[in-house]
Amino acid sequence: MSFFEKLKRGCKNYRKIKYPGTEQEIVIIVLSNAEFQDAIIEAENYFKGKNITPSKEMLDDEIATQILARALRDSNNIQKYLVKNSDELRMHITRAEKNSLVEEYNALELECSPNLNTITDEEFSKIWEDIKKNPETLLSDLSLNTLRRLLLYLANQQRN
């Protein structure tokens, strides 16, 4: 097992959710960097195949479709994709469902790897308070960057 496989085993990068507007449970996962790049490439190829120069909005929308096609999984088998491909997803998903699922994906991605440049002091304080209550569980789910920020926070507390 590689270093990254071992590292990933300790991270919960998925969440069970209800498909928007239903009681059907599905899984949404955070994509790896390779999967994310593949989604962008496929979005660009989608428009090239149709000989269309997309607007930024169209390209962003298609990237979201490609991401969701890879991120939505079967609740009984996280390795099984919910759809065969992006065409199937595009054909059956409504705008409202898609927007809801994109929000779920973005929230999960932020939770798994918060961007320390955009996380507020209030959000960080909440993470800190949660860790104090349940350190074993929470520390295993935090990103390396968040752990670094926690160490800096503690070091500054000691200095003061």
C-alpha angles and dihedrals in degrees: 000000000000125000092254093048090053091047093049092050088065094052126079101215097165140066135197111234139167115256105250113276094007142078090234110124119221135166126242119196135192109248123236117243090258092052091047092051090047089054091054093046092049091049090054091045090051091063095038088055089055092043091239129140101216126214116240089257092053092048093047090049092051092047088055090051091050092048093050092047087059099036101049112087141175112272091224096047118027090194092061116087116229091225133032093233145333092278090062091048093046091050096052108031124090123218091249092051091047093049090050092049092047089053090051091049094048092048092050092047091050091048093050095043112012114198103240091202091064104031111108124229088246092055090046091050089053090052089049093050091049091051092052089054097046112009100165096056099038099044091058091055100048125099121246091249092054090049089052091052090050090053091050090048091052092045090052090048090054091049091052 
